[in-house]
Every structure is written in structure tokens, then in C-alpha cells.
Amino acid sequence: MNHTGYELLWIFLSYSFLGWVLETIAAAVKQKRFLNRGVLTGPVCTVYGIGAVVLTVFLWELVQEEQWGFLFLGSMIWSTAVEWLAGRSLEKLHHSRWWDYSEKKWNLDGYICLEYAVLWGVLGVICLRYGNPMLLRLYHLLPEPIMRLLLLLALAVLILDAVSSYLVVMRISKYFPQMESVHNRIAVQTVRLGRWVAEQTQRRMEKAYPGIQRIRTKEQQQGVFAPGCSFYKLAMLFFIGSFLGDVTETIFCRVRAGIWMSRSSVVWGPFSIVWGLAIMLATLVLYNYRNRSDSFIFLFGTVLGGAYEYICSVFTELVFGTVFWDYSEIPFNLGGRINLLYCFFWGIAAVVWLKLLYPPLSRWIERIPKGKGILLTWCLIVFMCLDIAVSAVALMRYTERSQGKEAVSSWEKGIDERFDDERMARIYPNAILTK
């Protein structure tokens, strides 16, 4: 089932508020005192909303097919990934740790743990199976124009809250008195609502996050292009990974099938976007664990790689109406999108990347002169953005031509001339057009 943008916004806002209520009640029982559990001033925990939207968009197939076991695993993996990314992001932005599971068993740097991962899996199944249908029924109780207006107003308040909270945290709100006034008004209303929740649970709440740990950040090396896990390092790794991934898949197809086959994601150049993003995200996620054991990295890569490939498959089908790979004939597959063998391949690739390939590539990137490196990176970014945009348009017309839709505008005719069916079939030989 495909959801509209307004329905997804409704789901995001609803679960953000419900998540705040859940966290507040949990703190009321445990800490016996109220304090806003959300990062923002308002009564929202946006990590719940983001997680709900991610699960709704990418796991809807499993709900339709009633594959509850896989739905539980998918919800557990992706909710935990969202929690981990939220924890790391908050630490980077505020140099603070907002929760800590270090004392629990099977935790990862205190950001996530097995106990809560299982809980997120159960909640994910409940929300997708029962919560979403109920919320969508509520959404359609009001006339569509009125509901859209209310959602846009709620989104505007959320944005104002985010901006005003940022100004307060950065201690520059005094230069924006109107925004500080908005911040204070939202804070007052949130406190009133929180106290009401506390009264309903008959508990006095203590601070939800006692003793936020201040994290000292290391100073970046001065004068070095792309030090550590910086933006420029990740950008360069994306381009290198896209190229190496395309070459690897091309050689693999040659060995396995005996033919040379294009594995590129774009119409210009041998670049596999899936591999580029995988390399970039793997480096970002596993950078702090690069010195851990091979078995740890293998397990991490197997789970996240399989989840990542599944998400990519759903995304490309939803956006382009095209399936770029199908593993239905391979044993232990899930909807033809992933299979156990290739998940193991992701795990092996993670070990090879972090232990063998990343260290020398990282040193090579850092040796690039800083000025030239920045210029090169932005030139590649501009080129790749154009390449992706043209590829998306070409795929759109490829799908429309298969449905008998003739080109009307001049740009559509130009795309059809330069990227006809024969050329598109050569670039994307495994693409399967869907309805």
C-alpha cells in the first residue's frame, strides 16, 4: 500500500507525539518526576516519528504478505538503526549523550542494546499491524482540505520549535527575541501537558536523563584534506565505492554467468550508487568499531547490508517502478529482494573494506592537497547530481514508454532519442518494469 505525503506526515507527527507520551509515562514510573523527554521543546520525540515513517515506507510489503517473523526482524533492525543514528547525531551536535545502555547486556557503545531492540521489534509489528490502520482511519474522518491545513500548521509549529530550540542551545536567541518568545510559549504548554500526564500516572517525575555526559571531541587535524570521518572523506569514499562496486559486480557476473553485463546505476559512467552509498554508510556507521574483531564486523555487515539492500530494492520500485535485481530463484530469499548468501557477502565485504581497503585509501585521500581536494570533491558532486538526475528522467521515460505513453514535450522527445529502449536495456539489463 502506497501512502500519500500527507498520510506519512500524519504518521510522523502522531508517532512523534505518542512516543513522547510513552517516554514521559515510562519516566514517571521510573524517575518519579517530570522533565521533557524530547530533544525539542514541544511534546514530541521525533525519533519515534522518523522510525515509524521508515518502517511504514519500507516494510509495508511484509504486512501485506503477513510475514510477521520477517516484519519483527525488520522492525527490530531498522528501529534500532534509527535509535543508534539518533544517539550518535545528538552526541555530534550537542557533545552530549542523551541515553546510556552501557549497564545493560549486549549493548553497542551504550546507544543500543538487545533488550530494547527486541522491544522495538514488537512495537514495530504492533504499529504496522494495528496502529497505522487506526491512524489512517482517524486521518480520513475530517475532510481532506481541513486535515491537510491542520498538518501543515502542525509542521510549521514543529519547524519553529526546532529553530527556536537551536537558537537557545547555541545561546544566540537574544538576537532573535521573537523566536525566543515562541520557544518559551511552546515550553510552557509542554510543561502543562507533561504535568497532566504525570498526574494521570500519579507519579512525580525525576529528570529523565540525569547527568548528561559531556563528550570531549578530538580536534581535527589542521591543514589535512578529509581527516578522520569528515564530510570530504565520506564524499570521496562514495565515488570510489561506486566505481569499485560496479567493477566488482561486472567481474562477478562475468565469472558467474560467462557474459559481460553492465552493472551501473547511472547512464554516464561505471558507477553503482548502491555500492557507493553502502561504502559511505558502512564507514560512517562502523568507523568507531574498525578495530573490533572480524567476527563482530562480519555480523554487523551481514545484518545491516541485508537490511540496506532490501530498502534499496523497495525504494527503486516505489520511485522508478523498476526492479533492478530479483533473487526469487535463490534459496533463502525474502520477496526476491535479498537472500541469505548475499547477506553473508555483505558481511565479508564489510570486513574486507574496513580491515584491508579502507586504511590505505584513507591515507591516500588525506594526502591530496587540501585546496585541490575540495575543488575535486565538489566537481564530482555536481557531476554525480547531474548524472543521477538524467538517469532518473531516463528511467521515468523508459517506464512510461513501456506503458505506451508517447513523448509530448521537447525534453521528453530529447530523452527518448538519446536514451532509447535499446540503450536503456543495455545499461540496465536486469531491470524489470513493474506497474
N, C-alpha and C positions, 0 to 999 in steps of 0.2 A: 504494500500500500504506500503510495507516494503522498507526502504531506505538503501542503502549501507553506509558503514562507511565514504567513501569519499564524498558522497552526503550530509551526515549530517555535515561533516567538512565544505563543501562549504556553506551550510545554516548557520552554526555558524559564519564563517568569514564574509559572506555577511551581515547578520543582525547586527553583531558587528560594521561593518563599517557604514551601513545605520543608525544604532542607534546613532552613533557618529555624523553623518551629521545632523540628526533630532535634537539632543540635541544642537548642535552648532548653527543651524539656529534659534531654539527657544531662545537661549541665545542672539543671535544677535539682535533679535527683542525686547527682554525684557530688556537686560542689556546694549546693545549698545557698547560692547567691547568684543574682542576675548580672550578666555582662554580655554585651552584644557579641554573638558568636561569629558574625560575618566580618569579612575584611572591610566592606564598605560600611557607611553609617546606617543605611537603611536596613529593614528587616529582610535581608536576602543573603543566601550563601550561594554565590554564582557557580561554584564548583559543582554543586548538585544540578543546576540547570544545564551547564555545559555537558556534564556526563549524561544527563537524560537525553539531550539532543543527539549526542554521538551514538548512543545505543539505539535511539529511535530511527535514525537515518540508516545506520549500517547493519542492524540486526533484525530489521523487520521481516526478512525472508524466513528466519528461524521461527518467528512467531507464527507466520502463515503456515509453515510446514509442521508446526507443533513439535519441533525438535528441542524439547525442554532441556535435555542434558547439555547440548551444544550452546543453547541460549544461556544457561547458567555459567558455563565456562567463558563464553564471550563477554557476558556482563561482568564477570569477575575480573577478567584480564583488562578490559578497556576502562572500567571504573577505577581499578587500581592504578592504571597508567595515568588517568586524568588526575587522580589524587597525588601521585608522585610528581607529575609535572607542575601541579599547583604548588606543592610544597617547595620544590626547587625554585620556581619562579618567584614566590614570595620571599624566599631567602635572598635571591639575587636583587630584588627590588628594594626590600626593606632591611637587608642584612640581619634578618630575624628568622627564628624558627617558630612557627605558629602551632605546631603539634609535634609530639615526640613519642614514638612507639619503641624506643630503644630497650625498654624493660620487658617488652613482650617477645615471645619466641618467634623465630622465623621472620625477623624484620629486616628491612633493607635500609640501612642508614637512618633508621628511625622515622622515615617518611611513610612507609607502607609496611604491612605485616600480614601474615597468612590469616590471622583471625578476622581482621576487617575485610580482607579480600573475599573471604567466603561470605561475609555479611553483605558486601556489595553485590556479589553474585545473586544471592537470594532476593535482595531488594530490586535488582535489575529485572529478574523474572517477574516479580510481583507488579512492578511498574509497567512493564511492557505488556503483560498479560491482562492486567486489570486496571491499572492506573491510567494509562493512555486512553483506552476506550471511554472511561468515565469522564476524563478531562475534555475529550473531543465532543462528547455529548453536551457537556456544560458550555463549551465554546459555541455550539450551534443553537443554544437556547435563545440568544439575542440575535437581532438582525445583523447581517454581515457588516454593513457600514458602521453601525454603532460599535460592534466588537472591535473592528479594526482601529477606530478612533481611540477607544479605550487602551488598546495595546500600544499604540503609538505614544499616547500620553504617558503610560507607564514606562515605556522605553526612554522617553525624554527625561523623566524623573530619575531613572537609573543612571543615565549618562551624566546628568547634573550632579548626582551623588558621587559618581566616580571622579569627576573633575574636581569637585569641591574637596573631596577626601584627599586627593592627590596634592592639592594646594596646601591643605593643612599639614599633611605629613612632611611636605617639603619646606614648611614654615615660610611660605610666601603668600599666605592667604590675606595678610594685612594689605597687600597691594590690590586685592580684589574683594572689597567689603561686601559687595552683593553676593558673591559666591560663598563667602564665609557665613552670611546670613542664611543662605539656602542650606548649608551644611548644618548649622545649628538647629534650624527648624526640623530637618529630617531626623537629627539626633534626638530631639525632644519627643517626636512622635514615636520613634523606635523604642525609646525608653518606656514610654507609656504602654506600648503594646507588649514589650517584654515583661513589664511588671504584671500585666494582666495574665500573661502565660504563666508567670511564676505563682500567682495566686491560685490559678487553676490547678497547679500541681502541688499546692500547699507546701512549697519549699522556698526557703530563702537561698539565693544562689551566691556562690563564691565566684571568683574570677575564673573564667573558663580556661584561660591559658596562663597559669601562674608562672611568673619568672621567665618571660620570653628570652630565649638565649640569643645573645648578641654574637653574631658570627663575624670574625675578622676576615676580611678578604685580602688576598695577597695582591700587592701592587704588580701591575703588568709591566713587562719588560719595556723599557723605553727605547724607541728607535728601531724596534723589530717589527717587520710586517707579519701580521696574523699570529700573534703569540697565543699560546695556550689553546683554549677552545673558543676563540673570538669569532666575530661575525665573518671576517675575511677568511679565516681558516675554514670555517664551515662552507662558505660560498665556493672556495676553490675545491674543497673535497667533493662538493656536489657535482661540479663539472668533471672532475677526474673520475668520480664514481660512475657518472652517466656514461662516459666513454668506455671505461674498463668493463662495466656491466654489459654494454652492447657487444663488445668484443668477446667477452666470456660466453654469453649466450649464443653468439654466432658460431663460435668454435664448438660448443656443446652440441648444437643442432647438427653441425657437420659430422661430428663423431657418432652421434646417436642415430640420425636419420640418413646420413650419407649425402646431404644436399646443403648448399649454401643458401641461407634464408635470412632476410632482413629481420632484425630484432629491435629496430629503432622505434622510439615513441614519437618522434617528430619527423617532419618532412625534409628538413635540412640537416644533414649531418648524422653520424652514427652515435646517437645519444639515447640512452634508456633512462627516462625520467624516474621510473620506479626504482631503479638501482641507485640513481643519484640521490634521491630523497632517502632511500634506505641507508646509504653510506653516511649521509649527513646526520640523519636522526640517530643512527646507531652510535656515531661518535659523540653526539650531544648527550645521549642517554647514558652511555657506558664509559664516558671519558674518566669519571672518577673511580671506575672499577677496572680500569685497563690493566692493573697489576694483580687482579684477583686470579684465581685458578682457571685453567682451561675449561674444566667441567662447569664451573659457575657461568662463564661467558657463553659456553655452548648451550646450556639450559635456557639462559636469558634470551639468547639469539633465536633459539627454536620457537619459544613461545611468542615473543614479540614479532619475529619475522613472519610467522604464520598468520598472526592477527593483522599485521600490516598488509600482507598480500591479499587477505580477504577483503579488507577495507578498500584497497585499490581496485579490486575487481568490481565491488558493488558501486563504487564511485564512478568508474568509467562507464558502466552500464547505465547508471542513472543520468549522467551528464551527456554522454555521446550516443547512447543507445547501441553500444557496441561491446561485445565480449572479446577481449584480446587473448584470452587463454581459457582452456577448458580441460580439466583433469578428470572428467567423468569416467574415463576408461582406466584410470589408475586406481589401484586398491587404496582403501582408507582415505577417500576424498570426502570433502564436505561441500555438497552442492556444485562440484566441479570447479570450485574456486581455489581451494587449497587441498593438499594431500600430505600425509604423514612423511613421505620420503622427502619431499621438497622442503617441509618444515625442518627436517634434520639438516638439509642443505643450508638453510638459513643459519642454523646453529654453527655449522662448520665454517661458513663464510664469516660469521662474527669473530670466531677465534682467529682465523687466518688474517682477517683485517686488523684486529687490534694488536695481535702479537707479532705479525710479520710485516704487513704492508703499511700500517699507519705510522709507526715510528720513523722510517726513512722518508716517507712522503711528507710528514710533518716538518722534519728538519729541512727538506728541500724547499718547501713553501716558505719557511721562515728566512731562508737565505735570499729570497727575492728582494731587491731594493724596495724600500717602503713606498716611495712615490710611484714607481713603475707598477708595483703590485696592486696598489689601489686603483690606478688607471686601468690596468688589465682586468681586474675583477669587475669593475663597472661596465666596461665594454662587453664582457662576456654576459653579464646580467641583462644588458639591453638586447644583445643578440638573442639570448635564450627566451626572453619575454616575447620578442617578435616571432621567433620560431614556434613557440607554444601557441601563440595567438593564431598564426596562419594555419598551424596543424589542426587546431580546434575548429576553425572555419571550414577547412578542407574536409574534416571528418563529418561535420554537420551536413555539408552538401553531399557527401558520399552516402550518408544515411537517407537524406531527402530524395536523392536520385533513385535509390533502391525502392522508395515508396511512390515513384512516379511523379514527383514534384519537379516541374520544369523551372529553369532559371528565369527570373523576371528582371531583376536589376542588373546593371552593368557589372558590378563587383561579383555577383553570383556567376555570371557568364565567364568572367575572367578566371575565377577559381575553377570552374568546370573545364576550361581549356587547359589550364596549367596542371591541374590535378584530376585527370580523368579517372575512370574506374580502373583502367589497366595499371596506371601508375600507383593508385592507392592500394590495389591488390598486391602489387609488388612490394610496397613499403610495409603494409600490414597483412601479410599472407595468412595469419591465423585469426584475423578479425571475423567475428560472427555478428552480423547485424540483427538486432532484436527489435521488437515492437516497442 
